Amino acid sequence: MDVFEYLENVKDKESFIAFVKALAEEREQAEKMERENPLRYQWGGALDWQNSDISAFLWATLECFEERPLKKAMAEEPSWRGFAEFLYFGKIYE
C-alpha cells in the first residue's frame, strides 16, 4: 500500500499511526534516493516530496487551512483523518 492509500484508510488512532509510519518510511526512502542522485531531484523531491526540510514541511502543512477555488479548508472539528491530511499536505504542497 502506498502512502496515499494509507491516508485514504485513516479512520481511527491505529490507522493514523499506520499512516504516519508509512509517511516516515517513504520520506526515508526519498532521502536515500535524493542523496544517491542529487541532480535528478534538485527541483522536486523524490516520491513527490515537495518539502525536504522541517520548516518548509511545516509551512506547507498550514496551507491546508486555507480555502481556495476547488479546495475547501480543513474542517473545524479535529479528527484522525484531518490530522493525517494535515501531515500529507506538508509532503505535497509546493
Number of C-alpha atoms within 10 A of each C-alpha: 6 10 18 13 11 19 23 13 14 21 14 11 12 11 18 21 15 16 25 19 14 19 21 13 13 17 19 12 13 19 18 13 16 19 11 11 12 14 9 13 17 10 9 14 20 21 16 13 20 19 20 17 8 10 11 15 21 16 15 21 19 15 17 22 13 10 11 10 5 5 9 11 11 17 10 8 6 9 15 16 18 19 15 21 19 19 20 22 20 24 23 16 18 14
